[in-house]
């Protein structure tokens, strides 16, 4: 994934930009960057790797030396950005959040115009550079942004820094958010709504799906009206959104309480304690405990000072090791107990299996697993919240292939995604057996959508049911 923050201010914007960008550090672990503009100093840009030190440490120098009235910053889990571009539009900086599934097709088309791209170390093209090149195919920014929104298969939201202001463009179906804040003499734009609260801004409004606007220190002006259809990613609330954020009027922490509450209403086990896998599973567990009356407890604690996130390294073997290293068991709260454990989801199942083994080794009598969302049957086509190379990395697809004896049609996958079907229950039972849980029950799709509380047709559920 990734996140971004932009500021347009009558005064110097760097303080707000620095801390607003830092508040997105939970969304990426590889690279970060800031770009600013002022009439006196022109454009300034800095990009650093943040895989071995936090954003604030790496950008401490820039926070004290950069000067500008307009600025954009990002936290990225992959490509270096923001990038600085000089084209027939003039000089501009751009940062993006999204995924381009048809990148090679677009690259081949643009290369016919005898342009060129810089390859990254792994041989791929920087997606943000590609978006800039798409925009440059048209005569002005507005047409260029709309062209990018139309031809990109996947999703793409962006902030574009120019001498006249910052262009904001939410992806065509609003899969990721852009929220605008306002205070005297300044506007800001952010992925996470809470990022501007401690900087003195209040929520001004959210951009609609496909909306394009330009932000200055004085105003926010819509250039392209929002579309009518929205498919915002439901995983914003389930997993990667920060608890204090609100999207489309729905707070993440509050949604997770409701999610756990609805999980509890359909359950019949009576464990001694309810616990959440930190951090995203914790709020779901609080909701479950409040509804069921079963005590909430923290039988293991995540060691956060040096390992803040579980999906830090991209090498899977290292991810699993770190996930285990981070969780410190409290044997006094585990030994002889029956535990019900809530995690946000099960992807590969490796980390949760090791966590469960950890609890049994620490003396747990039973470990019941309750994911806060349905089984992930399809790999996400729209966002980079998972860097899986194949859908077969999903525990569900492995189990389905085993049960069916090989590759299966989408029609068969639909049966496995249907929680009322016999195939669904066989899949769940097999996952439970493989991962050595005492019992396993996934959240129902209809209950999860009810927990979000907005119209179901506005929510993307592709990874659970394959519906686009």
N, C-alpha and C positions, 0 to 999 in steps of 0.2 A: 504494500500500500504506500501511502505517502500523504502529506498534508501541506497546506500552504497558508500564507498570511500576507496581506497587503495593506499599506497605509498611504493615505494622501492627506497631508497636513500643511497648514500655514507655517508651522514651526518645523524644526528638525524632527524627522520621523524615526530616527534610528533606534532610540530607546524603546518605543512601542514595537517597532519591527523585530528587534532582538528578542524581547520577551514574548511577543505574540507568536513568533515562529517557534521558540523554545517550547511553548505549550503544546506543540504537535509532536514532541519527541517520541511519544508512544506509538506513532504510526510508521516509523522508519528507523533503520539502524545503520544504514550504509553511508549515505552522504547527506550533506546539508549545504544550503547556500543562501546568500542575500545579495540583492542588487538594489542600488539606490540611484536617484537622479536629483540634481539641483542645477539651476542655471549657472551658478558660480563654478561648480566642480564637475558638471557633466555626469556621465555614468561611472559608477564604481561597482565592482562585483567581486565576491569572494565565495569560493567553494572549498569545503574541507571534508575529509573522511571522518565519520563519527563512529566507526565500528570499534574503536578502542578508547574513546573518551566522549563525554557528553557534549551536546551542542554548546552549552554556555562556556565550557572550557576552551573549545576550539575557536569560538568566535569572540572571545573576550577582547582581543586586540581591535577587531573591526568595530565592535560596539563603541569603542572610544575614539576611533579615527575616521570612520565613514561619516559623511555628511549628505543630507538630502531631504527634500520635502516629500518626494514620492519614493516608495520602496516596496519590493516584494521579497519574500523569503520562503524557503521550503525545507521540509524534511523528506528525504527520499529513501526508499528501500532498495533502490536499484541504480538508475542513471544519475549522472552528475547534472545538476541544474540549480538555479536558473541559468539559462544560456543567454549570451549577449549576441545580437545579430545586427548586421548592417545590410540593408536591402533597399529596394526602390521605395519602401515605406519609410525609410530613414532608419535610425538606430533604435532598437528596442530590446528589452529583456523579456523572457517568457519562462513561466513555470507551469507544469501540468500535473494532473492526477487522472489516471485512467489506464486503459489498455487498448492496444491496436492489434486486432486479430489479422487484418489484411495488410500488414506493414509492407511485406515484400512486393505485393501488387502495386501499392502506392509508390514505393521507391522506384520500381521499374518504370512507371509512368513518368515520374519527375525526372529520372535520369535521361529520358529521351530529349529533354531540354538542355542537355550537356551541362548540368550542374554536377555537384559532387557532395558526398557526405563523409564525415570523419567516422571511421569505425571505432567502437570501443574495444577494450582489451580482449573481450570474448568474441569479437567479430561481428557483433550486432550493431545496429544503428541506434543512436540515442533517440528515444521516442519523442522527446521534447524538441530536438533538432528537426525531426521529421514533421512535427506539427507546424513549426515555424516555416519550413519549406512549403507546406501545403498552403498556409496563409499567403505566402509570397506569390502564389500562382494567380492571385486576383489583384485587381487594381487598388483596392482599399482594404483596411482592416476588417470592416464589417462583412464585406463579401467574402474575404478570406476566412474569417472565423466560421461563417455559415457554411462555407464549402467544406471546411474541416469537419464540422458537425455532421454533414451529410454523408461524406465518403468514408469516414472512419467506422469500421465495424468493431463494436465493443463499446467503449465510452471514453469521453474526453472532456474534462473541465480545465479551465486555464485562467491565469492572470497574466496580462501583458502590460509591461511598464513602458510608457512613452513619455516624452517631454511634456505632453499636453494632459496626461492623466493616466489612469490604470484601467484597461479594459478587463471586464469580468465576463466570463462565458461559462455557464453551467452546461453540462453535457445534455445531449438531445432529450433524454428521458429522465433527467434528474437523478441518476443513480447515485451520485455523490452530491453533497450540499455545498452551497456558497451562501453564507450568512453575512449581512452587512451591519456594522455597528457605527454609531455616531456619537461624537462629543463636540464641544465647542471648538471650532476651527479644524476639525478633522473627521474623516470617514475611514473605516477599515473594512476589509473583507477577509473572511476566514472559513476554513473547513470546519473547525470545532467552535461551537458557539460560545463556550466558556472562555476562550483564549483572550477575549478583549475585556472581560468584566473587571478584572483587577487593574486595568489600565485606564479606567474612567469612562469607557464607552457603554452605551446601552444599546439593546437590539433595535435596529432600524427596520429591517425586513429581510426576508430570504428571497433569493432569486428563484424564479420558477424554472421548470425544465426547458432547456434550450434558450433561455433568456440571455441576451447580451446587453451589457450596460457599461457605461464609462463613469469612473469615480474620480472626482477631484476633491480638493479640501472644502469646497463649497456645496457640492451637490452630487447626487447619484442620478444619472439620466439613462433611462432605458432606450436602447437603440434597436433591439429586436424583441418583440413581445414573446412571452413564454408560450410554449405549446400546451395543448390540452391534456396530453397523455403523460403520465408519470409512472416510472418504475424504480423507485428509490430502493436501494439495497437494504434488505431486512437485517443483514448482519451488522449494520451500523448499531442497532440496538442490542442484538444478541452478544456481539463479541468486540469488535474493534473500536467502537465509539467510546469516548471517555465518559465516566459516570455522570459528570456534571454538565454534559452537553445535551442540547435539545435540538431535534430535527423535526421539521413540520409540526411544531407545537407539542412534540412528545419527548419528555425527558428520558434519558437512557436508564438511569438508576430506578426511576419509578416504573418504567416498563419492565425491568428485570424483576422487580418485586412482584408485579402482576404475573409474570411468566412463571416464577416459582410457585405462586399461589395456585395457578391453574394446573401445574404439574401435581401438586399435592392433592387436589380435589379428585383426581382420577387414580390415585395410588392406594394400595391396600397393605403395604408393608409397615411394620412398626419397629423401626430401629431405635437405638438408644439416643443417637444424636444425628443431626443434619449438618453437613459441612459443604463448603464450596471450594473448588480448586481455584486458588488465588491467581489473578485478581478478578477476572471477569465472571467466574462462577459464584463468587461470594454473594452478590446481591440476589441472584436467583435463589441461593440457599436461604437467605434471610426471608424471602417471600414464602418459600416452602415451609420453613419453620413457623412463621407467624400464622399460616393457614392451618397447619397440621397440629400445632401445639407441641411438637417434638422439639426439644431444646436445640438451639443453634450452638455450634462449638467450632473451635479452630484447632483441630488435631495436628495440623502441621502448618508451619509458617514459611512464607516465601522470603528468602534472604535477598532483599532488594538493593542494598547499598552498592553492590557491584554487578549484580545480574538483574536488571530491571525488567527484562522481557524474556519469554520462553522461546520465541521464534527469532532469536538474534542471528546465529550463524546460518548461512545458507546450506552448509554441508549437513545432511540429515544426521549423521552419526554424532556430530558435535552438538546438534540441537538436543538430541535425546540425552546426552551426558549432562548438559547444562540444566535441562529440565529436572533431572534427578538431583543434581548438586544444589539446586536452589531451594528445594523443599525440605525443611528441617522438621522431622517428626517430634511430637510431644508424646512420649510413650505413656505418660500418666493419663492422657486423655484418649488413648487408643486401646491399651491392653484390656482384653476381655469384653470389648464393646462391639455392638452391631452398629455400623456406620452407613448412612446414606449420603453419597457423595454426588454433588452436582457440578458438572463442567459445562462450558458454553456449547461444546460440540465434540463429536468424535470424527477426526479426519482420517489419519492413518491408524490411530489406535495405539501406537507405540508408547507414547508418553503416558497415556492413561493406564495402560497395562502395567508399566513400570511403577507408576504411582500406587496402583492397587497392590502390587507385590510388596511394595515398601510398607504399606499399611499392615498387610498380613505378617510380614517379618517383624513388625513392631508390636504384634500381639492382637491385632483386630480379629474378632470372631466372625464377622460378616462384613462384606463391602457391597452395597447395592448402588448401582450407577444409574443416574438420571440425567442424560444430556438435556440442555435447555432448548434444543431445536430438534427437528426430525432428522432421520439419517440423510447424510449427504450422498446422493446417488449420482449427481452430475458435477463435473468440474466447472467452476465459474468461468464464463466467457466474457465477463464484463469488467471485472476488477482484478487487480493483482494481490488480493489478500492471501493467496496461496501460490507458491512457486512450484507446485507439483508439475512434473514433466509429463505425466500421463494420468488419465482418470483411473487407471488400474492401481495407482497408489492409494486410492480411497479404500478403506477397509470394506465398505459395502460392495464395491465392484469386485474385489478379490473373492469375497464370500459368494456373491451371485455367480461368478464364473465357476467356482467350485461346485455350487449346487446345480448349475445348469450344464456343467461339463464343457465349458468353453465360452466363446463369444455369444452374446445375446442381442436380439433386436430391441429397438426402442419400445416396441409394444410389450415385450417381456419386462423391460426395465420399469415401465409404467405400473405393471402389476406389483413389483417389489416396492415401488414408491407409495402404493396405496395401503394405508394403515389398517384397512378393513380386510385385506386379502390374506389368504393362507400363506402365500409366498413371502409376504412382508414378515409374518410371524416366524417363519422358518429362518429368514435372514437374521432377524434380531436374536433368535435363540442361538444361531451359529456364531454370531459376533460375541455374544455373552460367553459361550464355551471357549472360543479362541482366546479371548482376553482375560479369561479366568475370573469373571465377576460372580458374585453370589446371585445377583439378578440384574436385569437390564430392561429399562423401559424408556423409550424416546418420547419427547414431547410430540403431541399431535399438531399437524400443520394448522388446523382450524383454531386450536387453542392458542398457538403462538401468534397467529395473526390477530386474534382477539386481544391479546396482551399488548400488541402495538397500539391498536385502537384507532387507526385511520382506515379508510376504505381499502379493502384487500386488493382491489384492482390497481391501486397505486403502488403496491409493494412488489418488488422482484422476488420470486420464489424459485428461480430456475434451478439452483443447486439442489433443491429438495424434490421438485416434481417435473423438471424439464420444461416448464411452461415459460415461453418467452413473452 
